[in-house]
Structure formats: C-alpha cells, structure tokens
C-alpha cells in the first residue's frame, strides 16, 4: 500500500476550478488500496468566514485545519484571503510554502508519494525538498510556467531574479521523478529550452469536475466569460474589438480579479459584467448561450493554459479563443476543432469569425466534436488513471 499526499494551494471548500480538479483526482485514488490525503491552504479566493464557524473546517492546531472531500482527508494550512498586491501575494506564497514544508518534514513518515500542483510558482521549493531531502517519490504538475509567464507580462523586470528563479525551477524539474504538463507545446518547450528529459514529461489534459451541462436548445449570439479578470486574460482588448464589430453578439462576464473595476466600467448594451457567481447559478443563467470566451495576452504561448477551457467544454459551449495563434489553447482548439480561433495579431479577422459563427452546420459539427472530446480524451476517469500510472512507472 502506498501512502499518497496531494499538495495544492487551493482545494474545496475554496470554489476554484484548479483546486476542485485536484480534489477530484485525489478522490479517484480512493479504493485503490492506497492511503490518500491532501495538503492545501484554507479558503482564500472565494473566502467564507462561516467555513470556520460552521464545522466545515475543524481546527487541529495553531495554523492547521482539517476537512474531508469524498472520503479524502484534507489538511488545511491557514492562509489569509488572497491579496491582489504583487508584493503581498509573493509573501503569502512564501508563508504558505514555509508552513507546508514544516508539515511535510513533521509528517514525513506518513507519505511515500507526493503529487505537487504548480501554482504558486514557489512550489518548486517544495518539490526540491520532497525529493532531495525527504527522498520521496515526487510528481510535479506544472500548469503555469514561471518565470517565463511573469517575464512576458512584465511582472518581473530584474534579469538577475529571472535567471536565478529559472535555474531553481529547472533544477526542480530535473531532480524529481515525473513532470506533468497540460499541452504538447509546453512539453516541447521544456525539452528544448529547459533541457528536461522527454521520458520524464507526461502530457495530461485537464478536465471539468462538474456534471456535464445539456446542449443549448437553439443557437444564440451570446458569448459568456467566467473566471479571473486580470492582466493575463486581456479581456479589455476583446471587449474593444467586439464593441466595434457589426456582428450583434453579446458578451456576459462573471468574475473577479485585479481588472474587475476597469472592466465593469466598460459595460454597454452588449456587454454585461457580473461579480463572482457560483457555478451552479452561472449554468442556470447561461444555459442558452452558445459560446464561451477564452482570452489570453498575445505575449503568452506555452506558459499558461486557461483551466476554464475544460469547464466551458463540459458546459457544451463552443470556444471563442482570442489569443496568440501559437498558444497551447489555440493549438488544442485547432487539433480537435472545438471552436473558433481569433488571432490577436489580426483583430480584423474578428468580423470573419463572427460570420462563421452563424453557420449552423459548422456549429453543430463543433458541438459533436466537443462531445467526442469529453467522452474520449478529457474526463476525470481518464485523467485520474493517467496520474495513477505515474506511481507505478519509473522516471
């Protein structure tokens, strides 16, 4: 019997798609004759003080709480609500990693295998300590690549810091047992530019942990966007282009983030901006919407992959992707024909795309492609089986 620990920043009851995904993967290991636990933070994105008072989180120590998800024990390290200040956020990461490393050292006899999920980027420190000091089998799932993503978004301008962090991150990826990435393009990048062995890297797509939504009963001109409203998402640029188009499409936004107030001020007849809303309520309100927006800064290619992409597909929404044509999400949509790509460098193509979106024959074919993708490539059973196989394989 293996004693397996999953380590993530977010986890239920924090209602964040990446944390929910980790919890679902862990829950699929239950019943495999292995001992399964999770180490994560207390809720900090969709923070609810009542979680501490209604027994949902049981206090076990000064900074340690405990809960349960589908028969999986979750150890929560206390964390304050997410800060949108970059400096404060960095110290939140370091504090969380420091406490998690203390937990791992104290409980080193209670796990044999550690699955680490990469956000925040400082998780590479945990990976190094797990493998080199604690001598545990360590599997590191990289969903966002740092420092590249921060460098391209001009969040870090110090060449020295970038060089140091890249060396540290590369070292972590080289010494651990397995690296999991969510696109073929990121795998190729790590091989070519980071010198990571191809045999060590496994490509595993994400999935949505929610029940599949029914298809819209009819075609509509409504596009939805749900999730983070920050700089990488580049939502303002898409709004500008849509407002200047002649397609008569409407965009409905649900989300929060550092750019929320600015985006809220861009509301118009065809643009509606709502604050963070529970997923179940979003599904009810958008059940007749045909399209969903994926938007990324043109600077990003392989460094980040929007997790919401798989939530949209599970909602049976056709993807409208506004990003660099070389981005991993663009390549996925092209490969499986899951929607429409709009080249950020050629925004004038938006008009052509809006006309194509009115072709019902094409729309119905894309909906069929989405169903096939969900059934055969991106679902929790397939993804969990691929993660489980890494325990048995050697690096």
LINFEN-V26118 format. One record per residue. N is the residue number from 0. RES is the residue in three letters. PSI is psi in whole degrees, 0 to 359 (* if undefined). BURIAL is # if it has 9 or more other ideal C-beta (glycine too) atoms within 8 Angstrom, else .. D_LAST is the distance of its C-alpha to the last C-alpha in Angstrom with 1 decimal. Layout:
# LINFEN-V26118
n->[N | N]
res->[RES | RES]
psi->[PSI | PSI]
burial->[BURIAL | BURIAL]
d_last->[D_LAST | D_LAST]
This chain:
# LINFEN-V26118
n->[0 | 1 | 2 | 3 | 4 | 5 | 6 | 7 | 8 | 9 | 10 | 11 | 12 | 13 | 14 | 15 | 16 | 17 | 18 | 19 | 20 | 21 | 22 | 23 | 24 | 25 | 26 | 27 | 28 | 29 | 30 | 31 | 32 | 33 | 34 | 35 | 36 | 37 | 38 | 39 | 40 | 41 | 42 | 43 | 44 | 45 | 46 | 47 | 48 | 49 | 50 | 51 | 52 | 53 | 54 | 55 | 56 | 57 | 58 | 59 | 60 | 61 | 62 | 63 | 64 | 65 | 66 | 67 | 68 | 69 | 70 | 71 | 72 | 73 | 74 | 75 | 76 | 77 | 78 | 79 | 80 | 81 | 82 | 83 | 84 | 85 | 86 | 87 | 88 | 89 | 90 | 91 | 92 | 93 | 94 | 95 | 96 | 97 | 98 | 99 | 100 | 101 | 102 | 103 | 104 | 105 | 106 | 107 | 108 | 109 | 110 | 111 | 112 | 113 | 114 | 115 | 116 | 117 | 118 | 119 | 120 | 121 | 122 | 123 | 124 | 125 | 126 | 127 | 128 | 129 | 130 | 131 | 132 | 133 | 134 | 135 | 136 | 137 | 138 | 139 | 140 | 141 | 142 | 143 | 144 | 145 | 146 | 147 | 148 | 149 | 150 | 151 | 152 | 153 | 154 | 155 | 156 | 157 | 158 | 159 | 160 | 161 | 162 | 163 | 164 | 165 | 166 | 167 | 168 | 169 | 170 | 171 | 172 | 173 | 174 | 175 | 176 | 177 | 178 | 179 | 180 | 181 | 182 | 183 | 184 | 185 | 186 | 187 | 188 | 189 | 190 | 191 | 192 | 193 | 194 | 195 | 196 | 197 | 198 | 199 | 200 | 201 | 202 | 203 | 204 | 205 | 206 | 207 | 208 | 209 | 210 | 211 | 212 | 213 | 214 | 215 | 216 | 217 | 218 | 219 | 220 | 221 | 222 | 223 | 224 | 225 | 226 | 227 | 228 | 229 | 230 | 231 | 232 | 233 | 234 | 235 | 236 | 237 | 238 | 239 | 240 | 241 | 242 | 243 | 244 | 245 | 246 | 247 | 248 | 249 | 250 | 251 | 252 | 253 | 254 | 255 | 256 | 257 | 258 | 259 | 260 | 261 | 262 | 263 | 264 | 265 | 266 | 267 | 268 | 269 | 270 | 271 | 272 | 273 | 274 | 275 | 276 | 277 | 278 | 279 | 280 | 281 | 282 | 283 | 284 | 285 | 286 | 287 | 288 | 289 | 290 | 291 | 292 | 293 | 294 | 295 | 296 | 297 | 298 | 299 | 300 | 301 | 302 | 303 | 304 | 305 | 306 | 307 | 308 | 309 | 310 | 311 | 312 | 313 | 314 | 315 | 316 | 317 | 318 | 319 | 320 | 321 | 322 | 323 | 324 | 325 | 326 | 327 | 328 | 329 | 330 | 331 | 332 | 333 | 334 | 335 | 336 | 337 | 338 | 339 | 340 | 341 | 342 | 343 | 344 | 345 | 346 | 347 | 348 | 349 | 350 | 351 | 352 | 353 | 354 | 355 | 356 | 357 | 358 | 359 | 360 | 361 | 362 | 363 | 364 | 365 | 366 | 367 | 368 | 369 | 370 | 371 | 372 | 373 | 374 | 375 | 376 | 377 | 378 | 379 | 380 | 381 | 382 | 383 | 384 | 385 | 386 | 387 | 388 | 389 | 390 | 391 | 392 | 393 | 394]
res->[UNK | UNK | UNK | UNK | UNK | UNK | UNK | UNK | UNK | UNK | UNK | UNK | UNK | UNK | UNK | UNK | UNK | UNK | UNK | UNK | UNK | UNK | UNK | UNK | UNK | UNK | UNK | UNK | UNK | UNK | UNK | UNK | UNK | UNK | UNK | UNK | UNK | UNK | UNK | UNK | UNK | UNK | UNK | UNK | UNK | UNK | UNK | UNK | UNK | UNK | UNK | UNK | UNK | UNK | UNK | UNK | UNK | UNK | UNK | UNK | UNK | UNK | UNK | UNK | UNK | UNK | UNK | UNK | UNK | UNK | UNK | UNK | UNK | UNK | UNK | UNK | UNK | UNK | UNK | UNK | UNK | UNK | UNK | UNK | UNK | UNK | UNK | UNK | UNK | UNK | UNK | UNK | UNK | UNK | UNK | UNK | UNK | UNK | UNK | UNK | UNK | UNK | UNK | UNK | UNK | UNK | UNK | UNK | UNK | UNK | UNK | UNK | UNK | UNK | UNK | UNK | UNK | UNK | UNK | UNK | UNK | UNK | UNK | UNK | UNK | UNK | UNK | UNK | UNK | UNK | UNK | UNK | UNK | UNK | UNK | UNK | UNK | UNK | UNK | UNK | UNK | UNK | UNK | UNK | UNK | UNK | UNK | UNK | UNK | UNK | UNK | UNK | UNK | UNK | UNK | UNK | UNK | UNK | UNK | UNK | UNK | UNK | UNK | UNK | UNK | UNK | UNK | UNK | UNK | UNK | UNK | UNK | UNK | UNK | UNK | UNK | UNK | UNK | UNK | UNK | UNK | UNK | UNK | UNK | UNK | UNK | UNK | UNK | UNK | UNK | UNK | UNK | UNK | UNK | UNK | UNK | UNK | UNK | UNK | UNK | UNK | UNK | UNK | UNK | UNK | UNK | UNK | UNK | UNK | UNK | UNK | UNK | UNK | UNK | UNK | UNK | UNK | UNK | UNK | UNK | UNK | UNK | UNK | UNK | UNK | UNK | UNK | UNK | UNK | UNK | UNK | UNK | UNK | UNK | UNK | UNK | UNK | UNK | UNK | UNK | UNK | UNK | UNK | UNK | UNK | UNK | UNK | UNK | UNK | UNK | UNK | UNK | UNK | UNK | UNK | UNK | UNK | UNK | UNK | UNK | UNK | UNK | UNK | UNK | UNK | UNK | UNK | UNK | UNK | UNK | UNK | UNK | UNK | UNK | UNK | UNK | UNK | UNK | UNK | UNK | UNK | UNK | UNK | UNK | UNK | UNK | UNK | UNK | UNK | UNK | UNK | UNK | UNK | UNK | UNK | UNK | UNK | UNK | UNK | UNK | UNK | UNK | UNK | UNK | UNK | UNK | UNK | UNK | UNK | UNK | UNK | UNK | UNK | UNK | UNK | UNK | UNK | UNK | UNK | UNK | UNK | UNK | UNK | UNK | UNK | UNK | UNK | UNK | UNK | UNK | UNK | UNK | UNK | UNK | UNK | UNK | UNK | UNK | UNK | UNK | UNK | UNK | UNK | UNK | UNK | UNK | UNK | UNK | UNK | UNK | UNK | UNK | UNK | UNK | UNK | UNK | UNK | UNK | UNK | UNK | UNK | UNK | UNK | UNK | UNK | UNK | UNK | UNK | UNK | UNK | UNK | UNK | UNK | UNK | UNK | UNK | UNK | UNK | UNK | UNK | UNK | UNK | UNK | UNK | UNK | UNK | UNK | UNK | UNK | UNK | UNK | UNK | UNK | UNK | UNK]
psi->[131 | 142 | 111 | 132 | 127 | 134 | 120 | 153 | 308 | 153 | 155 | 144 | 6 | 117 | 74 | 134 | 320 | 320 | 321 | 322 | 315 | 317 | 320 | 319 | 313 | 319 | 333 | 346 | 345 | 135 | 5 | 19 | 29 | 153 | 126 | 130 | 165 | 142 | 123 | 186 | 169 | 164 | 131 | 346 | 292 | 75 | 133 | 108 | 332 | 338 | 334 | 338 | 342 | 11 | 358 | 322 | 122 | 125 | 131 | 347 | 185 | 317 | 21 | 129 | 167 | 142 | 187 | 139 | 110 | 50 | 19 | 125 | 132 | 126 | 119 | 123 | 128 | 131 | 142 | 161 | 148 | 131 | 144 | 1 | 128 | 316 | 314 | 322 | 320 | 317 | 331 | 318 | 310 | 318 | 315 | 314 | 322 | 314 | 323 | 322 | 319 | 318 | 314 | 318 | 316 | 326 | 29 | 336 | 353 | 4 | 147 | 329 | 135 | 119 | 122 | 135 | 129 | 337 | 129 | 166 | 338 | 1 | 341 | 332 | 318 | 320 | 317 | 313 | 320 | 316 | 313 | 329 | 312 | 348 | 39 | 151 | 124 | 125 | 121 | 115 | 112 | 109 | 336 | 134 | 117 | 149 | 2 | 315 | 320 | 323 | 316 | 334 | 8 | 31 | 337 | 126 | 353 | 117 | 325 | 313 | 319 | 316 | 316 | 313 | 320 | 320 | 318 | 315 | 319 | 319 | 317 | 315 | 331 | 328 | 339 | 175 | 315 | 146 | 128 | 130 | 163 | 16 | 151 | 327 | 321 | 323 | 313 | 321 | 315 | 324 | 314 | 317 | 343 | 350 | 28 | 138 | 134 | 324 | 337 | 340 | 130 | 129 | 118 | 119 | 162 | 181 | 172 | 136 | 358 | 163 | 146 | 136 | 157 | 156 | 150 | 142 | 334 | 167 | 138 | 166 | 22 | 132 | 135 | 155 | 132 | 142 | 208 | 140 | 79 | 192 | 315 | 332 | 335 | 37 | 324 | 322 | 318 | 320 | 316 | 314 | 320 | 321 | 333 | 7 | 171 | 17 | 349 | 37 | 147 | 142 | 125 | 123 | 136 | 122 | 186 | 166 | 183 | 338 | 10 | 310 | 319 | 317 | 323 | 324 | 353 | 8 | 146 | 191 | 323 | 0 | 119 | 130 | 120 | 150 | 179 | 134 | 142 | 144 | 317 | 321 | 323 | 317 | 318 | 316 | 339 | 18 | 336 | 0 | 138 | 329 | 157 | 141 | 130 | 125 | 134 | 150 | 142 | 342 | 341 | 135 | 282 | 350 | 333 | 147 | 116 | 117 | 333 | 341 | 316 | 332 | 317 | 315 | 323 | 338 | 5 | 44 | 138 | 133 | 132 | 108 | 118 | 90 | 184 | 133 | 343 | 5 | 155 | 324 | 326 | 318 | 322 | 314 | 319 | 315 | 317 | 3 | 63 | 3 | 210 | 130 | 132 | 117 | 118 | 331 | 348 | 64 | 341 | 341 | 351 | 318 | 316 | 318 | 318 | 326 | 320 | 329 | 350 | 357 | 101 | 327 | 317 | 319 | 314 | 325 | 320 | 320 | 323 | 319 | 320 | 317 | 317 | 319 | 316 | 321 | 324 | 345 | 314 | 86 | 164 | 328 | 314 | 313 | 315 | 322 | 321 | 321 | 320 | 326 | 338 | 338 | 321 | 331 | 155 | 154 | *]
burial->[. | . | # | # | # | # | # | # | # | # | # | # | # | # | # | # | # | # | # | # | # | # | # | # | # | # | # | # | # | # | . | . | . | # | . | # | # | # | # | # | # | # | # | # | # | . | # | . | . | . | # | # | . | . | . | . | # | . | . | . | . | . | . | # | # | # | # | . | # | . | . | # | . | # | # | # | # | # | # | . | . | . | . | . | . | . | . | . | # | . | . | # | # | # | # | # | # | . | # | # | # | . | # | # | # | . | . | # | . | . | # | . | # | # | # | # | # | # | # | # | # | # | # | # | # | # | # | # | # | # | # | . | . | # | . | # | . | # | # | # | # | # | # | # | # | # | # | # | # | # | # | # | # | . | . | # | . | . | . | . | # | # | . | . | # | # | . | # | # | # | # | # | # | # | # | # | # | # | # | # | # | # | # | . | # | # | # | # | # | # | # | . | . | # | . | # | . | . | . | # | # | # | # | # | # | # | # | # | # | # | . | # | # | . | . | # | . | . | . | . | . | # | # | # | # | # | # | . | # | . | # | # | # | # | # | # | # | # | # | . | # | # | # | . | # | . | # | . | # | # | # | # | # | # | # | . | # | . | # | # | . | . | # | . | . | # | . | . | . | # | # | . | # | . | . | . | # | . | # | . | . | # | # | . | . | # | # | # | # | # | # | # | # | # | # | # | # | # | . | # | . | # | # | # | # | # | # | # | # | # | # | # | # | # | # | # | # | # | # | # | # | # | # | # | # | . | # | # | # | # | # | # | # | . | . | # | # | # | # | # | # | # | # | # | . | . | # | . | # | # | # | . | # | # | # | # | # | . | . | . | . | . | # | . | # | # | # | . | # | # | # | . | # | # | . | . | # | # | # | # | . | # | # | # | # | # | # | # | . | # | # | . | . | . | .]
d_last->[19.9 | 17.2 | 18.8 | 17.3 | 18.6 | 18.8 | 19.9 | 22.1 | 25.3 | 27.3 | 27.7 | 30.9 | 33.7 | 33.0 | 33.5 | 30.9 | 29.0 | 25.5 | 26.1 | 27.5 | 24.4 | 22.1 | 24.6 | 24.7 | 21.0 | 21.2 | 24.4 | 22.8 | 20.7 | 24.0 | 25.1 | 21.7 | 22.5 | 20.5 | 22.1 | 21.8 | 23.1 | 23.2 | 23.9 | 25.8 | 29.1 | 32.6 | 34.0 | 34.6 | 34.8 | 37.1 | 38.5 | 40.8 | 42.6 | 43.7 | 40.1 | 40.9 | 44.3 | 44.0 | 41.5 | 38.6 | 36.9 | 37.8 | 38.0 | 36.2 | 36.6 | 37.8 | 35.0 | 33.2 | 34.0 | 32.7 | 32.9 | 31.5 | 30.1 | 30.2 | 29.8 | 27.0 | 28.1 | 27.8 | 28.2 | 29.9 | 30.3 | 33.7 | 33.7 | 36.8 | 37.3 | 35.5 | 37.4 | 37.9 | 38.6 | 35.7 | 36.4 | 36.8 | 33.7 | 31.6 | 33.0 | 32.3 | 28.6 | 28.7 | 30.7 | 28.4 | 25.3 | 27.3 | 28.4 | 24.9 | 23.5 | 26.6 | 25.8 | 22.2 | 23.5 | 26.5 | 24.5 | 21.4 | 22.3 | 22.5 | 18.8 | 15.5 | 13.3 | 14.3 | 14.3 | 15.9 | 18.0 | 18.9 | 22.7 | 24.2 | 22.5 | 22.8 | 20.0 | 17.8 | 19.8 | 18.7 | 15.0 | 15.5 | 17.7 | 15.5 | 12.6 | 14.8 | 18.0 | 17.4 | 14.1 | 12.9 | 9.7 | 10.1 | 9.9 | 12.3 | 14.4 | 16.5 | 19.8 | 21.9 | 21.1 | 22.9 | 24.9 | 25.4 | 27.0 | 29.3 | 30.2 | 31.2 | 33.3 | 34.9 | 33.8 | 32.8 | 35.0 | 34.2 | 32.3 | 31.5 | 29.9 | 27.9 | 26.7 | 25.7 | 24.0 | 22.0 | 20.9 | 19.9 | 18.0 | 16.2 | 15.3 | 14.0 | 11.7 | 10.4 | 9.9 | 8.4 | 5.1 | 6.2 | 9.5 | 12.1 | 15.2 | 18.4 | 19.5 | 18.8 | 20.8 | 18.7 | 15.5 | 17.8 | 19.1 | 16.0 | 15.1 | 18.8 | 20.0 | 17.2 | 15.3 | 11.8 | 9.6 | 10.4 | 7.3 | 5.7 | 9.1 | 10.7 | 14.5 | 16.2 | 19.9 | 22.0 | 24.8 | 28.1 | 28.5 | 32.3 | 34.3 | 35.0 | 38.3 | 41.0 | 41.8 | 44.7 | 47.9 | 49.1 | 48.2 | 48.7 | 48.6 | 46.8 | 43.4 | 41.6 | 39.2 | 37.5 | 35.4 | 35.1 | 38.0 | 36.7 | 36.6 | 33.4 | 34.9 | 38.0 | 40.2 | 43.4 | 43.0 | 42.7 | 45.7 | 47.8 | 47.1 | 47.8 | 51.0 | 52.2 | 51.4 | 53.9 | 51.6 | 52.9 | 49.4 | 48.9 | 46.0 | 45.4 | 43.1 | 41.7 | 39.7 | 39.8 | 38.5 | 39.8 | 41.7 | 43.2 | 46.7 | 46.9 | 45.8 | 48.2 | 51.0 | 50.1 | 51.3 | 53.7 | 55.2 | 51.9 | 49.5 | 49.0 | 46.9 | 46.1 | 44.3 | 41.2 | 41.8 | 40.1 | 38.1 | 40.5 | 43.4 | 41.9 | 41.3 | 45.0 | 46.3 | 44.4 | 44.4 | 46.6 | 44.7 | 43.2 | 40.9 | 38.4 | 37.7 | 34.4 | 35.2 | 33.3 | 34.5 | 34.7 | 32.8 | 29.5 | 27.4 | 23.6 | 23.7 | 24.8 | 25.1 | 27.9 | 26.8 | 30.4 | 29.9 | 28.5 | 31.2 | 33.8 | 32.5 | 32.7 | 36.3 | 37.0 | 37.8 | 37.8 | 35.8 | 37.8 | 35.4 | 37.0 | 34.4 | 33.3 | 33.0 | 29.7 | 28.2 | 25.3 | 27.7 | 30.2 | 27.8 | 26.9 | 30.6 | 31.5 | 28.8 | 29.9 | 33.5 | 33.4 | 36.2 | 37.8 | 36.4 | 38.9 | 38.2 | 38.8 | 40.1 | 42.6 | 44.0 | 47.0 | 44.9 | 45.1 | 48.5 | 47.2 | 44.3 | 46.8 | 48.9 | 46.0 | 45.2 | 48.7 | 47.9 | 47.7 | 46.4 | 43.4 | 42.9 | 42.9 | 40.4 | 38.0 | 38.4 | 37.5 | 34.4 | 33.4 | 33.9 | 31.8 | 28.9 | 29.2 | 29.3 | 26.6 | 24.1 | 24.4 | 25.2 | 23.9 | 23.2 | 21.0 | 19.1 | 18.7 | 17.4 | 14.7 | 13.7 | 14.1 | 11.8 | 8.7 | 9.9 | 9.8 | 6.7 | 3.8 | 0.0]
